[in-house]
Amino acid sequence: MTDLSGSPVPGRDDLVCPLSRAVIKATTKHARAHPWPGNAPLDCPHHKLDTTAITEPGRLVRLLISLDVGYHNSSWFANSDYESCLHLSVSYPRPAVSRWYRPRPDLGKPRGWRGMDLETPSDDEVRAWGLVFFGPLHAPKAWFEPAASVFDPYRMPNVVHLRLFLNKGGRPFIPEGEPYSIRPWADGSSPQKITEGRLGADVR
């Protein structure tokens, strides 16, 4: 969905976003209103935007924005600072080229499937979208997760991710410590697996 009115890229006078601020705000608002615990495919169309690139005008871009929750509550991350994040995924779709994808039971896809091919966006493109969605104040706080290789059995190839972690009040912040360092919530509401000790990572 390309909005011809466009909007500025905060902090980058040399770039223009093809989407209006109204579209960005509406998509982010929808993501916040519908937290995703990661236990089912995220197939709601209101989390997805198909538009064109900021740094390569005219090139197709696919964006997925979600509010991921439950990293700590599920015992996946022992550190409670990593419980939730605004998660922005960026990729370059190639509609004319198909690709065979491996089964992903963790995403509700027990069998392989044929889908659209993707290319990895540049770091500059992804960081520009980070400025658009998170703003110049919070974008530098986001985790930058490079695209997985085609041999990674757990992640979709050619998709780059930005994760902006949120505190219990829903405000962006930089977590303290590593994700797997034991750091329960101060109010004692962390799961038993964490408060009574844990060995390794638990898989949701």
C-alpha positions, 0 to 999 in steps of 0.5 A: 500500500503506497501512499502518494502523499509520503512523509519525512524520514525523521532525522534524515533530510535526504530521504522521503518515506512513501507512506503518510504518517497517518498510515504508519500511526494506524499500523503501529496502533493496530500492532499495539492493540493486538499483541502477538505471543508467537504461538500461531502464524501472524496472518492478520493483514493489518500488521503488513504493509506493501509499499516501496523502498525509501533508499531505492524509490520504486523498489518493492518493500514488505513490512511487518509490524507486531507487538511481540509479547511473552518472551519472559512470561513463557520462560524463553528469556530469563531476563524480564527486561526482554518480555515484549518488543515492537518488532519490525520486519523488512524484506524486498519481495520479488513477486515474479520469482517463486521459492520453495520454503521448508516446513515451519511447524513452529509457525503453523506450517508443518509442510513446505510451501511455494511462495514468493521469493525475497531479497535482503534489504540494505542496512540503510533501508532497514534503519530508515524504516526504523526511524519512520516507525520508532522515531529518531529518539528510540530507533537507536535503542532497537536490536538490529537482527540481520537476515538469516541464511537460506540454511537456517531452519528456524528463521525466514531467509532474507528478512531483516528485523528491528526489535524495540523492547518495551518496559512494563509500561509499554515505553521503549527502553534498552534492557539491562543484561543478556536475554538469558541472564536470570533477572525476574520481575521485581514484583515476583510475577515471573514464571516458576521456571525462572524464579526457581532456577533454569537450565538452558533455554526453554522453547515455547 
